[in-house]
Amino acid sequence: MHPETRHLRTVLITGASSGIGKALALAYAAPGLCLILIGRNAERLADTAQQAMRQGADVVVGAIDVRDRAAMSAWIAEHDKAHPIDLVIANAGITTGLAPGDLTEDPEAVRAILATNLIGVLNTIEPLIAPMTARGHGQIACVGSIAGLHGLHYAPAYCMTKSAVHAYMESIRGRLEKRGVLVSLIIPGFVKTPLNDSIDTFKPFELSDAKAAALIRRGLTRGKAVVAFPLPLYLLARFGRLLPSRFYDKIMTGVSAHVPQTQERI
Ligand SMILES: NC(=O)c1ccc[n+]([C@@H]2O[C@H](COP(=O)([O-])OP(=O)(O)OC[C@H]3O[C@@H](n4cnc5c(N)ncnc54)[C@H](OP(=O)(O)O)[C@@H]3O)[C@@H](O)[C@H]2O)c1
C-alpha cells in the first residue's frame, strides 16, 4: 500500500470513467482500499474499475447521473453504510462555451452545465455531510478550476459554475472542519483529457491527467484547503484579479479560443 493512502479505507470519486477522475481512481487504487466510482458510461467505468482492481483495490461502480438527486442520495447512503467513506472527490463535470464571433451561449446549454457542474456537485457532497460529521472524520473535495478564479470571455457559464463551487467549498469549510471533516478545493489549470482536448486555445503549462492526479492526491493527503496547480498559472490568475477590470478584459479578449457548445441537455 502506498504510505499516503494508509489511513484511507474508502474513497468515492465521481466522473471516474474518463480524464482526471479515472487518473485519480488509479492514483488511489491499492490493496486495502475500497474505491466507489461513479460515471454514466458503464463501459468506460468498467475499464477504470478493472485497472484499479489489477492494482489491488476493491471497487464498486455506479453508472449514475450526478444530476439525479434521488439516485445519488440513495446510492451514496447505501454504500456509505457498507463502507464508511473517508474521502469524496466531486469531480464529474462538463464544459461549454463560445466560438469566436458568438455573443451568447445557448440557454439550454447553460442550464445543462449548471445541472452537472453545480447541482451534480451538491448531489455528491450533501448526502455525506451528516454521516461524516457524525463520525467526526472524513474529507470532502471538489474539482473547481482556474477558470473559476476569473471569468473568461469564451466560457461564461463554465466559469460561473466553477466560481460557484469555489464559493460553496469556501463557505462550508469553517463549520465542517470544526466537526472533524476536512474540506479541500481543487483548482486545476489545463489537464490533458477529452474535455480539455475539445477546447481550442493556448494552454500554458498543460499537465497530463496522471500528473494532475498525483498532485491532487498529495495535496489532499496533506489536508490542504486549496490544491491549486500549476502554480505559475494559478498565481497569474490570482494576479489578474488585482488588475483594473477593463484592462484585464482588453488583454483576455485578445486570447483566441473556441469552446464547443455542450450537447448535454437537462
Ligand atoms: N481537463 C482540464 O483541463 C480541467 C481543468 C480544470 C478543471 N477541470 C475539471 O475537472 C473535472 C473532470 O474533467 P476532465 O477534464 O477529466 O473531463 P472528462 O475527461 O470529460 O471527464 C469528465 C467525467 O465527468 C463525468 N460526467 C459528466 N457528466 C456527468 C453526469 N451527468 N453524471 C455522471 N458523470 C458525469 C464523465 O462521465 P461519463 O462520460 O461516463 O458521463 C467523465 O467521467 C471537471 O469538473 C472539469 O471541469 C478540468
The ligand as an ORCA input file, in Angstrom:
! r2SCAN-3c Opt
* xyz 0 1
  N      -9.153     18.981    -18.090
  C      -8.945     20.205    -17.672
  O      -8.138     20.965    -18.246
  C      -9.661     20.717    -16.449
  C      -9.225     21.902    -15.874
  C      -9.870     22.391    -14.743
  C     -10.919     21.674    -14.204
  N     -11.342     20.537    -14.791
  C     -12.475     19.831    -14.189
  O     -12.101     18.508    -13.917
  C     -13.258     17.673    -13.901
  C     -13.012     16.438    -14.766
  O     -12.829     16.873    -16.105
  P     -11.961     16.072    -17.170
  O     -11.109     17.062    -17.845
  O     -11.382     14.860    -16.557
  O     -13.125     15.696    -18.213
  P     -13.549     14.332    -18.941
  O     -12.361     13.543    -19.325
  O     -14.529     14.741    -19.983
  O     -14.301     13.550    -17.760
  C     -15.492     14.037    -17.226
  C     -16.081     12.975    -16.335
  O     -17.292     13.507    -15.771
  C     -18.309     12.544    -15.944
  N     -19.626     13.152    -16.061
  C     -20.006     14.191    -16.829
  N     -21.316     14.427    -16.684
  C     -21.773     13.514    -15.792
  C     -23.039     13.227    -15.231
  N     -24.121     13.959    -15.529
  N     -23.150     12.207    -14.351
  C     -22.065     11.462    -14.024
  N     -20.837     11.679    -14.516
  C     -20.701     12.692    -15.402
  C     -17.949     11.810    -17.218
  O     -18.571     10.552    -17.176
  P     -19.420      9.928    -18.394
  O     -18.678     10.276    -19.637
  O     -19.409      8.482    -18.061
  O     -20.754     10.557    -18.284
  C     -16.444     11.718    -17.079
  O     -16.102     10.613    -16.296
  C     -14.412     18.550    -14.386
  O     -15.137     19.023    -13.275
  C     -13.702     19.702    -15.090
  O     -14.463     20.883    -15.097
  C     -10.743     20.033    -15.907
*
